[in-house]
Amino acid sequence: MIYLVQPRFYPKSIQKQIQSHLQAKKQHLHLSHNDTIKIEPHNSYFIINDTRKKHWNGLNTAKQIRSKDPKGNLILISNDLDYTTFFRYHLSFLDIIDLNNPNQLAECIDYITS
């Protein structure tokens, strides 16, 4: 399964982009929020890390997911590309995508759906 994990009431632009790429591959996107995510092994997770949302920490969410799904694909979509911080979390992200320039989404989706 492929999940988009984001804060509640987050703008739908990323969701729409991911869904449009997945529809071409006949895959479905499951939208989830931190408190409603049902983690099963070997899934792919697009995790929003927007530092402007003070009540949401995408890195902590990724850490919780990684502890329950150690072999899942974590893709971080962030507006603050602080690679040193990402590395210190030891989460082994498959990809880190700039939230302000999400053109890499198509490449990442092609990789995880092939």
Biopython code that builds the backbone (N, CA, C, O; Angstrom):
import numpy as np
from Bio.PDB.StructureBuilder import StructureBuilder

atoms = [
    (1, "MET", "N", (0.842, -1.182, 0.000)),
    (1, "MET", "CA", (0.000, 0.000, 0.000)),
    (1, "MET", "C", (0.888, 1.246, 0.000)),
    (1, "MET", "O", (2.026, 1.223, 0.468)),
    (2, "ILE", "N", (0.353, 2.289, -0.518)),
    (2, "ILE", "CA", (1.066, 3.557, -0.570)),
    (2, "ILE", "C", (0.259, 4.574, 0.225)),
    (2, "ILE", "O", (-0.922, 4.800, -0.036)),
    (3, "TYR", "N", (0.926, 5.182, 1.203)),
    (3, "TYR", "CA", (0.273, 6.139, 2.091)),
    (3, "TYR", "C", (0.847, 7.534, 1.891)),
    (3, "TYR", "O", (2.026, 7.697, 1.577)),
    (4, "LEU", "N", (0.003, 8.529, 2.077)),
    (4, "LEU", "CA", (0.438, 9.910, 2.237)),
    (4, "LEU", "C", (0.098, 10.277, 3.667)),
    (4, "LEU", "O", (-1.072, 10.294, 4.051)),
    (5, "VAL", "N", (1.127, 10.573, 4.459)),
    (5, "VAL", "CA", (0.935, 10.911, 5.864)),
    (5, "VAL", "C", (1.175, 12.410, 5.996)),
    (5, "VAL", "O", (2.272, 12.904, 5.734)),
    (6, "GLN", "N", (0.137, 13.119, 6.403)),
    (6, "GLN", "CA", (0.211, 14.576, 6.459)),
    (6, "GLN", "C", (-0.664, 15.097, 7.587)),
    (6, "GLN", "O", (-1.502, 14.368, 8.117)),
    (7, "PRO", "N", (-0.467, 16.381, 7.961)),
    (7, "PRO", "CA", (-1.332, 16.961, 8.993)),
    (7, "PRO", "C", (-2.770, 17.069, 8.498)),
    (7, "PRO", "O", (-3.030, 17.103, 7.295)),
    (8, "ARG", "N", (-3.679, 17.121, 9.434)),
    (8, "ARG", "CA", (-5.083, 17.340, 9.079)),
    (8, "ARG", "C", (-5.233, 18.721, 8.437)),
    (8, "ARG", "O", (-4.524, 19.664, 8.789)),
    (9, "PHE", "N", (-6.154, 18.821, 7.504)),
    (9, "PHE", "CA", (-6.477, 20.070, 6.809)),
    (9, "PHE", "C", (-5.283, 20.649, 6.048)),
    (9, "PHE", "O", (-5.175, 21.866, 5.894)),
    (10, "TYR", "N", (-4.401, 19.793, 5.578)),
    (10, "TYR", "CA", (-3.243, 20.237, 4.804)),
    (10, "TYR", "C", (-3.685, 20.447, 3.355)),
    (10, "TYR", "O", (-4.543, 19.712, 2.867)),
    (11, "PRO", "N", (-3.115, 21.438, 2.654)),
    (11, "PRO", "CA", (-3.494, 21.654, 1.254)),
    (11, "PRO", "C", (-3.346, 20.375, 0.425)),
    (11, "PRO", "O", (-2.453, 19.565, 0.676)),
    (12, "LYS", "N", (-4.215, 20.203, -0.547)),
    (12, "LYS", "CA", (-4.299, 18.950, -1.294)),
    (12, "LYS", "C", (-3.409, 18.895, -2.539)),
    (12, "LYS", "O", (-3.531, 17.960, -3.330)),
    (13, "SER", "N", (-2.533, 19.853, -2.729)),
    (13, "SER", "CA", (-1.733, 19.877, -3.960)),
    (13, "SER", "C", (-0.819, 18.657, -4.087)),
    (13, "SER", "O", (-0.753, 18.055, -5.159)),
    (14, "ILE", "N", (-0.123, 18.283, -3.032)),
    (14, "ILE", "CA", (0.760, 17.107, -3.077)),
    (14, "ILE", "C", (-0.075, 15.846, -3.260)),
    (14, "ILE", "O", (0.273, 14.968, -4.049)),
    (15, "GLN", "N", (-1.175, 15.765, -2.526)),
    (15, "GLN", "CA", (-2.056, 14.601, -2.627)),
    (15, "GLN", "C", (-2.529, 14.416, -4.073)),
    (15, "GLN", "O", (-2.520, 13.300, -4.592)),
    (16, "LYS", "N", (-2.935, 15.495, -4.714)),
    (16, "LYS", "CA", (-3.424, 15.410, -6.095)),
    (16, "LYS", "C", (-2.320, 14.982, -7.059)),
    (16, "LYS", "O", (-2.566, 14.203, -7.981)),
    (17, "GLN", "N", (-1.109, 15.488, -6.848)),
    (17, "GLN", "CA", (0.003, 15.104, -7.722)),
    (17, "GLN", "C", (0.320, 13.618, -7.590)),
    (17, "GLN", "O", (0.507, 12.926, -8.591)),
    (18, "ILE", "N", (0.380, 13.133, -6.360)),
    (18, "ILE", "CA", (0.676, 11.717, -6.144)),
    (18, "ILE", "C", (-0.438, 10.858, -6.730)),
    (18, "ILE", "O", (-0.169, 9.859, -7.396)),
    (19, "GLN", "N", (-1.688, 11.244, -6.483)),
    (19, "GLN", "CA", (-2.814, 10.467, -7.004)),
    (19, "GLN", "C", (-2.811, 10.410, -8.523)),
    (19, "GLN", "O", (-3.096, 9.360, -9.100)),
    (20, "SER", "N", (-2.498, 11.505, -9.174)),
    (20, "SER", "CA", (-2.503, 11.500, -10.641)),
    (20, "SER", "C", (-1.417, 10.570, -11.188)),
    (20, "SER", "O", (-1.641, 9.884, -12.185)),
    (21, "HIS", "N", (-0.253, 10.540, -10.553)),
    (21, "HIS", "CA", (0.809, 9.624, -10.996)),
    (21, "HIS", "C", (0.433, 8.170, -10.719)),
    (21, "HIS", "O", (0.729, 7.284, -11.521)),
    (22, "LEU", "N", (-0.212, 7.932, -9.595)),
    (22, "LEU", "CA", (-0.578, 6.558, -9.240)),
    (22, "LEU", "C", (-1.716, 6.023, -10.100)),
    (22, "LEU", "O", (-1.759, 4.827, -10.387)),
    (23, "GLN", "N", (-2.638, 6.889, -10.516)),
    (23, "GLN", "CA", (-3.751, 6.443, -11.357)),
    (23, "GLN", "C", (-3.250, 5.869, -12.673)),
    (23, "GLN", "O", (-3.808, 4.902, -13.191)),
    (24, "ALA", "N", (-2.203, 6.465, -13.205)),
    (24, "ALA", "CA", (-1.632, 5.951, -14.452)),
    (24, "ALA", "C", (-1.053, 4.550, -14.254)),
    (24, "ALA", "O", (-0.961, 3.772, -15.203)),
    (25, "LYS", "N", (-0.667, 4.238, -13.035)),
    (25, "LYS", "CA", (-0.093, 2.925, -12.718)),
    (25, "LYS", "C", (-1.117, 1.986, -12.091)),
    (25, "LYS", "O", (-0.782, 0.881, -11.665)),
    (26, "LYS", "N", (-2.374, 2.439, -12.040)),
    (26, "LYS", "CA", (-3.467, 1.656, -11.456)),
    (26, "LYS", "C", (-3.189, 1.287, -9.994)),
    (26, "LYS", "O", (-3.447, 0.166, -9.554)),
    (27, "GLN", "N", (-2.661, 2.254, -9.266)),
    (27, "GLN", "CA", (-2.397, 2.114, -7.835)),
    (27, "GLN", "C", (-3.275, 3.123, -7.100)),
    (27, "GLN", "O", (-3.761, 4.089, -7.690)),
    (28, "HIS", "N", (-3.469, 2.886, -5.812)),
    (28, "HIS", "CA", (-4.290, 3.783, -5.003)),
    (28, "HIS", "C", (-3.455, 4.399, -3.896)),
    (28, "HIS", "O", (-2.528, 3.780, -3.374)),
    (29, "LEU", "N", (-3.800, 5.621, -3.550)),
    (29, "LEU", "CA", (-3.155, 6.333, -2.459)),
    (29, "LEU", "C", (-4.086, 6.325, -1.265)),
    (29, "LEU", "O", (-5.279, 6.598, -1.398)),
    (30, "HIS", "N", (-3.550, 6.015, -0.111)),
    (30, "HIS", "CA", (-4.321, 6.039, 1.125)),
    (30, "HIS", "C", (-3.856, 7.242, 1.934)),
    (30, "HIS", "O", (-2.695, 7.319, 2.335)),
    (31, "LEU", "N", (-4.762, 8.171, 2.168)),
    (31, "LEU", "CA", (-4.453, 9.362, 2.944)),
    (31, "LEU", "C", (-4.564, 9.023, 4.410)),
    (31, "LEU", "O", (-5.523, 8.378, 4.835)),
    (32, "SER", "N", (-3.592, 9.453, 5.184)),
    (32, "SER", "CA", (-3.606, 9.133, 6.598)),
    (32, "SER", "C", (-3.044, 10.296, 7.398)),
    (32, "SER", "O", (-2.267, 11.108, 6.897)),
    (33, "HIS", "N", (-3.457, 10.349, 8.644)),
    (33, "HIS", "CA", (-2.927, 11.301, 9.605)),
    (33, "HIS", "C", (-2.257, 10.485, 10.693)),
    (33, "HIS", "O", (-2.547, 9.299, 10.847)),
    (34, "ASN", "N", (-1.391, 11.088, 11.427)),
    (34, "ASN", "CA", (-0.576, 10.363, 12.397)),
    (34, "ASN", "C", (-1.403, 9.486, 13.330)),
    (34, "ASN", "O", (-0.989, 8.371, 13.647)),
    (35, "ASP", "N", (-2.544, 9.958, 13.767)),
    (35, "ASP", "CA", (-3.335, 9.200, 14.739)),
    (35, "ASP", "C", (-4.212, 8.134, 14.093)),
    (35, "ASP", "O", (-4.829, 7.336, 14.800)),
    (36, "THR", "N", (-4.280, 8.104, 12.761)),
    (36, "THR", "CA", (-5.157, 7.130, 12.115)),
    (36, "THR", "C", (-4.415, 6.135, 11.236)),
    (36, "THR", "O", (-5.042, 5.319, 10.561)),
    (37, "ILE", "N", (-3.103, 6.190, 11.237)),
    (37, "ILE", "CA", (-2.361, 5.316, 10.333)),
    (37, "ILE", "C", (-2.321, 3.892, 10.868)),
    (37, "ILE", "O", (-2.051, 3.652, 12.045)),
    (38, "LYS", "N", (-2.594, 2.971, 9.982)),
    (38, "LYS", "CA", (-2.568, 1.549, 10.312)),
    (38, "LYS", "C", (-1.338, 0.966, 9.624)),
    (38, "LYS", "O", (-1.313, 0.818, 8.402)),
    (39, "ILE", "N", (-0.336, 0.641, 10.401)),
    (39, "ILE", "CA", (0.945, 0.240, 9.836)),
    (39, "ILE", "C", (1.018, -1.271, 9.672)),
    (39, "ILE", "O", (0.820, -2.032, 10.620)),
    (40, "GLU", "N", (1.305, -1.678, 8.452)),
    (40, "GLU", "CA", (1.549, -3.077, 8.126)),
    (40, "GLU", "C", (2.911, -3.132, 7.436)),
    (40, "GLU", "O", (3.367, -2.120, 6.903)),
    (41, "PRO", "N", (3.566, -4.286, 7.436)),
    (41, "PRO", "CA", (4.916, -4.347, 6.874)),
    (41, "PRO", "C", (4.978, -4.136, 5.361)),
    (41, "PRO", "O", (4.046, -4.466, 4.628)),
    (42, "HIS", "N", (6.107, -3.576, 4.921)),
    (42, "HIS", "CA", (6.470, -3.429, 3.507)),
    (42, "HIS", "C", (5.560, -2.480, 2.730)),
    (42, "HIS", "O", (5.162, -2.783, 1.606)),
    (43, "ASN", "N", (5.238, -1.359, 3.312)),
    (43, "ASN", "CA", (4.460, -0.332, 2.632)),
    (43, "ASN", "C", (5.375, 0.806, 2.201)),
    (43, "ASN", "O", (6.556, 0.830, 2.548)),
    (44, "SER", "N", (4.825, 1.741, 1.449)),
    (44, "SER", "CA", (5.530, 2.963, 1.075)),
    (44, "SER", "C", (4.781, 4.137, 1.683)),
    (44, "SER", "O", (3.552, 4.197, 1.632)),
    (45, "TYR", "N", (5.532, 5.071, 2.258)),
    (45, "TYR", "CA", (4.941, 6.201, 2.975)),
    (45, "TYR", "C", (5.548, 7.503, 2.464)),
    (45, "TYR", "O", (6.758, 7.707, 2.565)),
    (46, "PHE", "N", (4.715, 8.380, 1.918)),
    (46, "PHE", "CA", (5.108, 9.746, 1.621)),
    (46, "PHE", "C", (4.748, 10.549, 2.864)),
    (46, "PHE", "O", (3.576, 10.624, 3.233)),
    (47, "ILE", "N", (5.738, 11.149, 3.510)),
    (47, "ILE", "CA", (5.519, 11.838, 4.782)),
    (47, "ILE", "C", (5.817, 13.320, 4.596)),
    (47, "ILE", "O", (6.918, 13.699, 4.197)),
    (48, "ILE", "N", (4.820, 14.152, 4.890)),
    (48, "ILE", "CA", (4.991, 15.604, 4.807)),
    (48, "ILE", "C", (5.718, 16.082, 6.062)),
    (48, "ILE", "O", (5.332, 15.749, 7.182)),
    (49, "ASN", "N", (6.780, 16.872, 5.857)),
    (49, "ASN", "CA", (7.501, 17.508, 6.957)),
    (49, "ASN", "C", (7.515, 19.008, 6.675)),
    (49, "ASN", "O", (8.455, 19.526, 6.074)),
    (50, "ASP", "N", (6.477, 19.692, 7.110)),
    (50, "ASP", "CA", (6.337, 21.129, 6.879)),
    (50, "ASP", "C", (6.658, 21.844, 8.186)),
    (50, "ASP", "O", (5.890, 21.763, 9.145)),
    (51, "THR", "N", (7.787, 22.542, 8.228)),
    (51, "THR", "CA", (8.229, 23.186, 9.466)),
    (51, "THR", "C", (7.346, 24.367, 9.862)),
    (51, "THR", "O", (7.447, 24.859, 10.986)),
    (52, "ARG", "N", (6.482, 24.831, 8.955)),
    (52, "ARG", "CA", (5.558, 25.919, 9.311)),
    (52, "ARG", "C", (4.405, 25.425, 10.175)),
    (52, "ARG", "O", (3.730, 26.221, 10.829)),
    (53, "LYS", "N", (4.178, 24.122, 10.180)),
    (53, "LYS", "CA", (3.119, 23.517, 11.007)),
    (53, "LYS", "C", (3.728, 23.133, 12.350)),
    (53, "LYS", "O", (4.371, 22.090, 12.462)),
    (54, "LYS", "N", (3.537, 23.944, 13.340)),
    (54, "LYS", "CA", (4.178, 23.729, 14.643)),
    (54, "LYS", "C", (3.642, 22.500, 15.364)),
    (54, "LYS", "O", (4.367, 21.896, 16.155)),
    (55, "HIS", "N", (2.403, 22.116, 15.115)),
    (55, "HIS", "CA", (1.811, 20.958, 15.790)),
    (55, "HIS", "C", (2.158, 19.644, 15.092)),
    (55, "HIS", "O", (1.742, 18.580, 15.552)),
    (56, "TRP", "N", (2.907, 19.696, 13.998)),
    (56, "TRP", "CA", (3.194, 18.500, 13.194)),
    (56, "TRP", "C", (4.701, 18.339, 13.035)),
    (56, "TRP", "O", (5.391, 19.276, 12.633)),
    (57, "ASN", "N", (5.204, 17.169, 13.345)),
    (57, "ASN", "CA", (6.617, 16.878, 13.152)),
    (57, "ASN", "C", (6.730, 15.632, 12.276)),
    (57, "ASN", "O", (6.563, 14.509, 12.752)),
    (58, "GLY", "N", (7.010, 15.838, 11.017)),
    (58, "GLY", "CA", (7.096, 14.731, 10.074)),
    (58, "GLY", "C", (8.211, 13.757, 10.397)),
    (58, "GLY", "O", (8.094, 12.564, 10.114)),
    (59, "LEU", "N", (9.300, 14.252, 10.990)),
    (59, "LEU", "CA", (10.411, 13.358, 11.333)),
    (59, "LEU", "C", (10.035, 12.414, 12.468)),
    (59, "LEU", "O", (10.395, 11.237, 12.440)),
    (60, "ASN", "N", (9.321, 12.916, 13.457)),
    (60, "ASN", "CA", (8.869, 12.028, 14.539)),
    (60, "ASN", "C", (7.850, 11.017, 14.022)),
    (60, "ASN", "O", (7.837, 9.865, 14.455)),
    (61, "THR", "N", (7.006, 11.446, 13.106)),
    (61, "THR", "CA", (6.047, 10.532, 12.490)),
    (61, "THR", "C", (6.791, 9.441, 11.723)),
    (61, "THR", "O", (6.438, 8.265, 11.809)),
    (62, "ALA", "N", (7.816, 9.831, 10.976)),
    (62, "ALA", "CA", (8.624, 8.855, 10.235)),
    (62, "ALA", "C", (9.304, 7.878, 11.192)),
    (62, "ALA", "O", (9.415, 6.687, 10.899)),
    (63, "LYS", "N", (9.750, 8.380, 12.319)),
    (63, "LYS", "CA", (10.402, 7.521, 13.321)),
    (63, "LYS", "C", (9.425, 6.477, 13.862)),
    (63, "LYS", "O", (9.792, 5.315, 14.037)),
    (64, "GLN", "N", (8.188, 6.886, 14.126)),
    (64, "GLN", "CA", (7.170, 5.942, 14.606)),
    (64, "GLN", "C", (6.871, 4.885, 13.545)),
    (64, "GLN", "O", (6.736, 3.702, 13.860)),
    (65, "ILE", "N", (6.772, 5.310, 12.308)),
    (65, "ILE", "CA", (6.493, 4.369, 11.224)),
    (65, "ILE", "C", (7.656, 3.394, 11.067)),
    (65, "ILE", "O", (7.442, 2.190, 10.928)),
    (66, "ARG", "N", (8.883, 3.906, 11.088)),
    (66, "ARG", "CA", (10.060, 3.053, 10.917)),
    (66, "ARG", "C", (10.148, 2.003, 12.026)),
    (66, "ARG", "O", (10.574, 0.874, 11.778)),
    (67, "SER", "N", (9.751, 2.366, 13.242)),
    (67, "SER", "CA", (9.820, 1.394, 14.342)),
    (67, "SER", "C", (8.831, 0.244, 14.141)),
    (67, "SER", "O", (9.067, -0.865, 14.620)),
    (68, "LYS", "N", (7.732, 0.500, 13.439)),
    (68, "LYS", "CA", (6.721, -0.536, 13.214)),
    (68, "LYS", "C", (6.859, -1.213, 11.850)),
    (68, "LYS", "O", (6.369, -2.326, 11.659)),
    (69, "ASP", "N", (7.513, -0.559, 10.917)),
    (69, "ASP", "CA", (7.706, -1.114, 9.574)),
    (69, "ASP", "C", (9.163, -0.884, 9.160)),
    (69, "ASP", "O", (9.447, 0.023, 8.378)),
    (70, "PRO", "N", (10.087, -1.700, 9.682)),
    (70, "PRO", "CA", (11.511, -1.462, 9.436)),
    (70, "PRO", "C", (11.943, -1.591, 7.975)),
    (70, "PRO", "O", (12.997, -1.076, 7.601)),
    (71, "LYS", "N", (11.157, -2.261, 7.151)),
    (71, "LYS", "CA", (11.537, -2.433, 5.746)),
    (71, "LYS", "C", (10.678, -1.607, 4.796)),
    (71, "LYS", "O", (10.777, -1.762, 3.578)),
    (72, "GLY", "N", (9.840, -0.735, 5.338)),
    (72, "GLY", "CA", (8.993, 0.100, 4.495)),
    (72, "GLY", "C", (9.794, 1.187, 3.802)),
    (72, "GLY", "O", (10.887, 1.541, 4.243)),
    (73, "ASN", "N", (9.248, 1.713, 2.721)),
    (73, "ASN", "CA", (9.874, 2.817, 1.992)),
    (73, "ASN", "C", (9.377, 4.133, 2.571)),
    (73, "ASN", "O", (8.185, 4.432, 2.501)),
    (74, "LEU", "N", (10.280, 4.918, 3.141)),
    (74, "LEU", "CA", (9.930, 6.233, 3.670)),
    (74, "LEU", "C", (10.422, 7.288, 2.692)),
    (74, "LEU", "O", (11.609, 7.340, 2.369)),
    (75, "ILE", "N", (9.513, 8.123, 2.225)),
    (75, "ILE", "CA", (9.847, 9.229, 1.339)),
    (75, "ILE", "C", (9.429, 10.503, 2.058)),
    (75, "ILE", "O", (8.246, 10.714, 2.324)),
    (76, "LEU", "N", (10.394, 11.341, 2.369)),
    (76, "LEU", "CA", (10.125, 12.580, 3.094)),
    (76, "LEU", "C", (9.923, 13.709, 2.097)),
    (76, "LEU", "O", (10.728, 13.894, 1.184)),
    (77, "ILE", "N", (8.845, 14.461, 2.277)),
    (77, "ILE", "CA", (8.570, 15.646, 1.463)),
    (77, "ILE", "C", (8.638, 16.824, 2.426)),
    (77, "ILE", "O", (7.750, 17.004, 3.260)),
    (78, "SER", "N", (9.704, 17.633, 2.307)),
    (78, "SER", "CA", (9.988, 18.647, 3.324)),
    (78, "SER", "C", (10.250, 20.011, 2.702)),
    (78, "SER", "O", (10.738, 20.117, 1.577)),
    (79, "ASN", "N", (9.913, 21.056, 3.460)),
    (79, "ASN", "CA", (10.224, 22.413, 3.016)),
    (79, "ASN", "C", (11.547, 22.900, 3.602)),
    (79, "ASN", "O", (12.012, 23.985, 3.254)),
    (80, "ASP", "N", (12.153, 22.118, 4.481)),
    (80, "ASP", "CA", (13.434, 22.458, 5.093)),
    (80, "ASP", "C", (14.387, 21.295, 4.837)),
    (80, "ASP", "O", (14.341, 20.284, 5.539)),
    (81, "LEU", "N", (15.242, 21.436, 3.842)),
    (81, "LEU", "CA", (16.132, 20.343, 3.451)),
    (81, "LEU", "C", (17.425, 20.383, 4.265)),
    (81, "LEU", "O", (18.492, 20.718, 3.750)),
    (82, "ASP", "N", (17.307, 20.041, 5.527)),
    (82, "ASP", "CA", (18.449, 19.975, 6.436)),
    (82, "ASP", "C", (18.910, 18.520, 6.501)),
    (82, "ASP", "O", (18.489, 17.760, 7.374)),
    (83, "TYR", "N", (19.778, 18.148, 5.568)),
    (83, "TYR", "CA", (20.191, 16.748, 5.433)),
    (83, "TYR", "C", (20.929, 16.230, 6.665)),
    (83, "TYR", "O", (20.862, 15.040, 6.972)),
    (84, "THR", "N", (21.627, 17.106, 7.367)),
    (84, "THR", "CA", (22.320, 16.681, 8.588)),
    (84, "THR", "C", (21.315, 16.199, 9.623)),
    (84, "THR", "O", (21.521, 15.160, 10.250)),
    (85, "THR", "N", (20.239, 16.937, 9.805)),
    (85, "THR", "CA", (19.193, 16.527, 10.746)),
    (85, "THR", "C", (18.548, 15.228, 10.294)),
    (85, "THR", "O", (18.318, 14.337, 11.112)),
    (86, "PHE", "N", (18.255, 15.108, 9.017)),
    (86, "PHE", "CA", (17.637, 13.879, 8.507)),
    (86, "PHE", "C", (18.541, 12.677, 8.755)),
    (86, "PHE", "O", (18.069, 11.609, 9.147)),
    (87, "PHE", "N", (19.837, 12.851, 8.528)),
    (87, "PHE", "CA", (20.786, 11.761, 8.736)),
    (87, "PHE", "C", (20.842, 11.354, 10.207)),
    (87, "PHE", "O", (20.935, 10.168, 10.524)),
    (88, "ARG", "N", (20.785, 12.331, 11.096)),
    (88, "ARG", "CA", (20.872, 12.042, 12.539)),
    (88, "ARG", "C", (19.679, 11.259, 13.061)),
    (88, "ARG", "O", (19.770, 10.635, 14.118)),
    (89, "TYR", "N", (18.586, 11.279, 12.358)),
    (89, "TYR", "CA", (17.423, 10.489, 12.768)),
    (89, "TYR", "C", (17.589, 9.003, 12.429)),
    (89, "TYR", "O", (16.843, 8.174, 12.949)),
    (90, "HIS", "N", (18.544, 8.652, 11.574)),
    (90, "HIS", "CA", (18.833, 7.252, 11.202)),
    (90, "HIS", "C", (17.586, 6.526, 10.701)),
    (90, "HIS", "O", (17.287, 5.422, 11.158)),
    (91, "LEU", "N", (16.866, 7.130, 9.776)),
    (91, "LEU", "CA", (15.615, 6.542, 9.295)),
    (91, "LEU", "C", (15.724, 5.924, 7.903)),
    (91, "LEU", "O", (14.781, 5.274, 7.451)),
    (92, "SER", "N", (16.827, 6.107, 7.227)),
    (92, "SER", "CA", (17.041, 5.529, 5.892)),
    (92, "SER", "C", (15.908, 5.870, 4.925)),
    (92, "SER", "O", (15.193, 4.988, 4.450)),
    (93, "PHE", "N", (15.760, 7.154, 4.645)),
    (93, "PHE", "CA", (14.741, 7.581, 3.686)),
    (93, "PHE", "C", (15.100, 7.081, 2.289)),
    (93, "PHE", "O", (16.262, 7.126, 1.886)),
    (94, "LEU", "N", (14.114, 6.613, 1.567)),
    (94, "LEU", "CA", (14.320, 6.222, 0.173)),
    (94, "LEU", "C", (14.611, 7.464, -0.664)),
    (94, "LEU", "O", (15.445, 7.433, -1.569)),
    (95, "ASP", "N", (13.915, 8.555, -0.352)),
    (95, "ASP", "CA", (14.104, 9.804, -1.078)),
    (95, "ASP", "C", (13.670, 10.956, -0.189)),
    (95, "ASP", "O", (12.834, 10.794, 0.700)),
    (96, "ILE", "N", (14.247, 12.113, -0.440)),
    (96, "ILE", "CA", (13.842, 13.346, 0.233)),
    (96, "ILE", "C", (13.516, 14.337, -0.876)),
    (96, "ILE", "O", (14.360, 14.654, -1.714)),
    (97, "ILE", "N", (12.285, 14.817, -0.866)),
    (97, "ILE", "CA", (11.778, 15.675, -1.937)),
    (97, "ILE", "C", (11.485, 17.056, -1.370)),
    (97, "ILE", "O", (10.930, 17.184, -0.278)),
    (98, "ASP", "N", (11.860, 18.083, -2.117)),
    (98, "ASP", "CA", (11.605, 19.462, -1.721)),
    (98, "ASP", "C", (10.111, 19.757, -1.863)),
    (98, "ASP", "O", (9.544, 19.612, -2.946)),
    (99, "LEU", "N", (9.484, 20.166, -0.774)),
    (99, "LEU", "CA", (8.054, 20.468, -0.766)),
    (99, "LEU", "C", (7.714, 21.603, -1.728)),
    (99, "LEU", "O", (6.619, 21.634, -2.291)),
    (100, "ASN", "N", (8.648, 22.535, -1.918)),
    (100, "ASN", "CA", (8.417, 23.676, -2.797)),
    (100, "ASN", "C", (8.665, 23.351, -4.273)),
    (100, "ASN", "O", (8.346, 24.156, -5.148)),
    (101, "ASN", "N", (9.227, 22.182, -4.547)),
    (101, "ASN", "CA", (9.514, 21.769, -5.920)),
    (101, "ASN", "C", (9.297, 20.260, -6.046)),
    (101, "ASN", "O", (10.263, 19.506, -6.162)),
    (102, "PRO", "N", (8.052, 19.820, -6.025)),
    (102, "PRO", "CA", (7.765, 18.383, -5.954)),
    (102, "PRO", "C", (7.834, 17.633, -7.287)),
    (102, "PRO", "O", (7.140, 16.631, -7.460)),
    (103, "ASN", "N", (8.655, 18.096, -8.228)),
    (103, "ASN", "CA", (8.753, 17.427, -9.527)),
    (103, "ASN", "C", (9.380, 16.041, -9.433)),
    (103, "ASN", "O", (9.221, 15.230, -10.345)),
    (104, "GLN", "N", (10.083, 15.762, -8.353)),
    (104, "GLN", "CA", (10.709, 14.449, -8.172)),
    (104, "GLN", "C", (9.694, 13.365, -7.838)),
    (104, "GLN", "O", (10.033, 12.182, -7.858)),
    (105, "LEU", "N", (8.473, 13.737, -7.538)),
    (105, "LEU", "CA", (7.461, 12.751, -7.149)),
    (105, "LEU", "C", (7.269, 11.677, -8.209)),
    (105, "LEU", "O", (7.155, 10.496, -7.879)),
    (106, "ALA", "N", (7.231, 12.063, -9.461)),
    (106, "ALA", "CA", (6.991, 11.097, -10.538)),
    (106, "ALA", "C", (8.087, 10.042, -10.584)),
    (106, "ALA", "O", (7.794, 8.856, -10.732)),
    (107, "GLU", "N", (9.349, 10.458, -10.461)),
    (107, "GLU", "CA", (10.462, 9.505, -10.460)),
    (107, "GLU", "C", (10.356, 8.534, -9.298)),
    (107, "GLU", "O", (10.555, 7.330, -9.463)),
    (108, "CYS", "N", (10.049, 9.052, -8.145)),
    (108, "CYS", "CA", (9.948, 8.223, -6.943)),
    (108, "CYS", "C", (8.790, 7.229, -7.068)),
    (108, "CYS", "O", (8.930, 6.061, -6.706)),
    (109, "ILE", "N", (7.672, 7.684, -7.571)),
    (109, "ILE", "CA", (6.507, 6.801, -7.748)),
    (109, "ILE", "C", (6.820, 5.717, -8.777)),
    (109, "ILE", "O", (6.444, 4.559, -8.594)),
    (110, "ASP", "N", (7.507, 6.088, -9.858)),
    (110, "ASP", "CA", (7.909, 5.082, -10.844)),
    (110, "ASP", "C", (8.783, 4.014, -10.200)),
    (110, "ASP", "O", (8.636, 2.827, -10.492)),
    (111, "TYR", "N", (9.685, 4.431, -9.331)),
    (111, "TYR", "CA", (10.592, 3.485, -8.681)),
    (111, "TYR", "C", (9.844, 2.526, -7.752)),
    (111, "TYR", "O", (10.071, 1.317, -7.799)),
    (112, "ILE", "N", (8.960, 3.054, -6.913)),
    (112, "ILE", "CA", (8.305, 2.175, -5.931)),
    (112, "ILE", "C", (7.199, 1.321, -6.540)),
    (112, "ILE", "O", (6.796, 0.324, -5.941)),
    (113, "THR", "N", (6.702, 1.689, -7.714)),
    (113, "THR", "CA", (5.639, 0.889, -8.329)),
    (113, "THR", "C", (6.166, -0.072, -9.390)),
    (113, "THR", "O", (5.394, -0.829, -9.978)),
    (114, "SER", "N", (7.464, -0.048, -9.637)),
    (114, "SER", "CA", (8.004, -0.964, -10.658)),
    (114, "SER", "C", (8.430, -2.284, -10.059)),
    (114, "SER", "O", (8.904, -3.164, -10.777)),
]
sb = StructureBuilder()
sb.init_structure("model")
sb.init_model(0)
sb.init_chain("A")
sb.init_seg("    ")
for serial, (resi, resn, name, xyz) in enumerate(atoms, 1):
    if name == "N":
        sb.init_residue(resn, " ", resi, " ")
    sb.init_atom(name, np.array(xyz, "f"), 0.0, 1.0, " ", f" {name:<3s}", serial, name[0])
structure = sb.get_structure()
